[in-house]
């Protein structure tokens, strides 16, 4: 004997499938909305964190000084020149300047380029060195910036001191 289902049972099964499908669809839409909202909040947070860092500039003036200028309304806790891009070879020469100490809001700090470094670099007319700097903003976040490129935060592994052998 066959077990036949009456139409009301088919209706019940169909309704259950529709409810299950709708539930999955709502959960999927909620997940997509949550992911987009999280990305939006992360972008806003990064924007807030980098607000001061974008207002810190660096330049080489007259091939004698690297100037770091704090155009923000908050002090920089520390700054250092870490490299210079040679315009002839387009290579980064690592340098380690002394640390600046605090650079107040609207102030600048100059580091004179060592003569021995300048003598090794061939700088033609109309060319300029591009400094690479490291600095700490008022909230304690460390940043790196090369010339006019956007600043980038340093990661925890980059901050770890190197072990000497």
N, C-alpha and C positions, 0 to 999 in steps of 0.2 A: 504494500500500500504506500502510495506516494504521499509525502507530507507537503501539501500545498499551502502556500501562504496567501492569506486574504489581502486585498488591496490596502487595508489599513496598516498591516504590518510593513508592506512595501513603503508606504508613506512615512512610517516611523523610521525605517532604516534610511531612507532618503533624507529625511529631516536631520537625523543624527550626522550623516556625512556632510550635509550643508553646514551645520553648526560647527563641526570639526574643521572644515575647510575655512570657514569664516574666522574661526579662532586663530588658526595658523596664519591667515592673511593679516589679521590685526596685530599679532605678535611680530610678524616680519616688518610691518610698517612701523611699529613702535621701536623695533631694534634699529631700523634705518634712521629714524628721527633722532634717537639717542646718540647714535654714532656721529651724525652730522652736528648735533648740538655740542658734543664733546670736542669735536675738531674746531668748531667755532670758538668755544671757550679757551681751548689751547692757543689758538691764533691770537685771541685778545690778550691772553696772559703773556705770550711772547712779545707782543707789541708793547705792553706796559713795561716789561722787564728791559727791553732794549731802547726805551725812550731816551734815557740819559746817554747810553753808549753811542747812539746815532749822532749826538751833538758833540762828540769828542773827535777832533780832527788832527791830522799829522801832516807835516810837509817839511821839505828841506829848503831852507832859505839860503840863497847865495852860496851854496855848496860848503857852508861852514857850520851850520847848526841844523839839527832836527828840532822842530818846534811842535810840541803837543799843546793844543788849545782846548780848553774846557768851555764850550759855549752853553753849557747847561746851567740850571739854577742850583745845582748841588755840587759839593766838592767831590773830586776824585781822591780816593784813599791812597793810590799808588799808581805810578806809570813807569814804563821802561821801554827803551828802544831795543828790539830783539833782532832786527835785520834790516838790510838795505838791498833793494833790487838794483843791480848794475844795469844801466840802460844799454850798454854795448852787447853784453852777453845774455841779458834777460834772466840772470840767475840771482838767487837770493844769497847774499852773504850774511852769515850769522854774526851778530855782534851782541855784546852784552853791555849796555850802558849801566851806569849807576842808577839806582832807583830815585824817583823824583820826590818821594814823600807826598804830602797832601797838596793837591792843586785846587785852589779855591774856585768857586763859581765865577766864570767870566775871565779867569786868569790863564796864563800860558807858562810853559816850562820849556827851556831850551837846553839841548845837549850838544856841545861842540863835537863835531866829527874829528876823530883822531887823525893827525897828519899821515901816519903810516897807512891808514885805511884809504885815505884819499889818493895817495901816491900809487896804490895798487889798482885803482879803478880809472879807466879811461872814459872821461865824460866829455862828449862833444858839445859844440855850441847848440843851443836849443834843446838839449836833452837834460833830464833831471833825474836824480835818484828818487826812488819811491821807498819811504820808510815803512817798516812793519813794527807795530807797537803792541804792547800788552799793558792793560790797565785794570784797576778795580774800581767799580762804581760805588756810589754812596751806600748801596744796599749790600755790598760785599761780594757781588758777582764779578768774576774775572772775565775779561773780554780780550780778543785779539782783533786787530784791524790792520790791513795793508793798504796804504794810500787812501783812495776814495772808495774802495770796496766796502760793502756793508760790514759792520762788526759782527763777530760770531762769538758766542759764549764758549769758554773753555770747559771741557768735561772734567770729571773727577780724576780720570786716569792721566790727563794732561797736566793736572796740578800736582800730582804725586812727585816728590823729588826723586831724581835719579840716584841710583846707588853707585858709589865709586868703588872701584876694585883696588 
